[in-house]
C-alpha cells in the first residue's frame, strides 16, 4: 500500500534498510571473503546447511503439531496424519498437562483436552502411541515446565512396547527460558527450572543418544512480538545459558551439544527469514567453537525445526492464510529447516480441523515433491541481496546477544524484564502500524471485504472429554500398587531435595503409576511457583 | 470526571498475553486507568481486585478455547459476590460462541480480528457508561 511517492525508507520487517538493487559490491570481502563465511553445505561454518546433500539426502521431516481430547482421540489423529504421508509426530499437550495439574484438578477442569491432549499417567502415554512403533517413528513433544515428567512417562510407554531408550528418536522442547520470556507456561522459578531442563539433557547424554532433549527456541518470542533479529539474539542467549548450566555441572560440551536442537519462526518477509536462518547457523558455529571450544563438528552444526507464524494469519478472509503459510513453508525450506510445521488456515479461531491440518501437510508435500526446491542445497547462496542480508542480520543479532550478556545473561535479563519489554513494545507498535495502515495486511487494512468473520466449520471439542478423562485417571490410580507408588514418589522427593538428577526417580514414579499432578506437586513443594512481576 | 478504571486479567491457564497487553497499552494511551492482574487468576481474585480497585469494567482474554466455561464461572462468582461491573472478553472466539457469551450476560465480545481501535472504543463505551452510572 506504500505509494510511489512515499518517502519513508524501505526496510525489512525488522528495520534493515533495503536498497533498490544489490551488486557484488554489497557482499563484504569479495568472493573470497564470502567463500570463507559460507563453506560448503555440511561443513563449517555450516551457513549453507548442516548436511552435505541436504534435501537430496533426506527431505525435511513433516511434523504437524497435533493433539486434543484424550489419548484415544489424539492417537486417531496421529494414525490419520501418518496415513496421509506425514513423516513424524508432534504432540500438543493440553494446558493442565503443561502446567502439572491432573485433569480432575479445579484449575484444570475448563481446559482439559482443549489445546492438546490430556496426559495424566504413563498409561495415557501408552494409549497415545497405541499401534505406533516408537522405535520407528520420531516424536516431538511441545512440553516445558513438566518436560522431565512427560519424558519419564514416554520412556515408560516405550518400555511397555519393548523399545529401549537408545532406540528413541525425536525432540523434547524442554526450553523453559522462553516460557518466562513469551510462551508463559512456566510453573517453577527460573533457577530450579534451569536445573530441571539440564537434568533432562544430562540424562539424555547418557541414555538417549538419538533423541534431542531440548529445542532452544526463539519462535515464541517472535510470535509474542519481537523482530527476526531479536529472535535470533534471544535464542543464542538462551543456548549459552543452557550450555553454561551444563558445563557448570562438569559435563563436557561435546557430550551434549551434538543433540541440541533449535526452533525458529519463519514469517512472511521471505528473504529476511531465509537470511536469518542462514545467519543462525553461522552464529551458533562461532559460539560453539570459540566460546565452548567444541572439538566435535556436530556440536557446532545447528539443526532446527521451523514453525510458521500464527500471528501472520488473519481472521478475515481465512483462505488467504493458506497462501501465507505456503510462503512461510517455502522460506523455511530455502533456509534449510530439518523439520517443519505449517499452520492451519483456521488457526486464528481454533486448533485446526482435520481438513485444515491435511491442507497444511499437503502444502509441505507439494513444495517437496512438485517445486524442485529439494534438488540442490542452499540454492540462494551467492545472491548479492541474500548474502548481504545474512551478514547484516548476523551482525545485528550479535549486538542483541551482546545487550543480553551485558544485562547478565539470559536468566538475569529475564528476571529484570528486559527482553519482555522489547517484546511487548514491539507487539504494540505492530498493532498500531496495522491500525494506521503503515503495515499492509490483506483483508484487514487493504482489500477489505464485508463477508462475515469466523463463519466456517471449526474444530469442536467433544464436551464429554474432561469427564471421561477424570474417570479414567481415577480408575488407574485405584488400580496401582499404592505402596510401590508412594515409595517411588518419596524417592523423587528425596532426590529433588538432595540435588540429584530427577530423571531416574521420575521414571520409577511414572512406572509405578504416579500422576503428572503428583510428580509436579513434589517440585511445587520443593521449588515454589513463579509469579510474573507486573510488566508496568 | 475521573478516567474510566479498567481491570484486565487472564483467567484459566492460557498464557497467550500478547493481545491483552496490547489492549492494556492502547487503553492507557486512550486515557483509561488500567489494572492488569496477569496470568492464571481465579474468578475470586478478579472479583476481589475489581471491588478493591472500584473497577468500572472487567476485561478478560482467552485463547485456549475455554472462554465459555470461564465466562460462566466468573459471572457466577460475580453474582455471588454482588459485583455488578460489566464483563467483556476478547480472544479466539468463534462467531457461534460470541452470541452465547452475550446471552450469558457478557457486555462486550471482541473476537480475534477486531481492529484495535474498535476494541478500545468498545471497552471505553461500556466502562464510561458504568463510570457515569
Interface residues (C-beta under 8 A of the other chain):
Chain A: X95 X96 X98 X99 X101 X107 X108 X109 X110 X111 X114 X115 X179 X183 X184 X185 X223 X224 X225 X311 X314 X315 X316 X348 X349 X350 X351 X424 X427 X428 X431 X432 X434 X435 X444 X452 X453 X454 X455 X458 X461 X531 X532 X534 X535 X536
Chain B: X12 X13 X14 X15 X16 X17 X18 X21 X22 X24 X25 X26 X36 X38 X39 X40 X64 X65 X66 X69 X70 X73 X92 X93 X94 X95 X111 X112 X113 X115 X116 X117
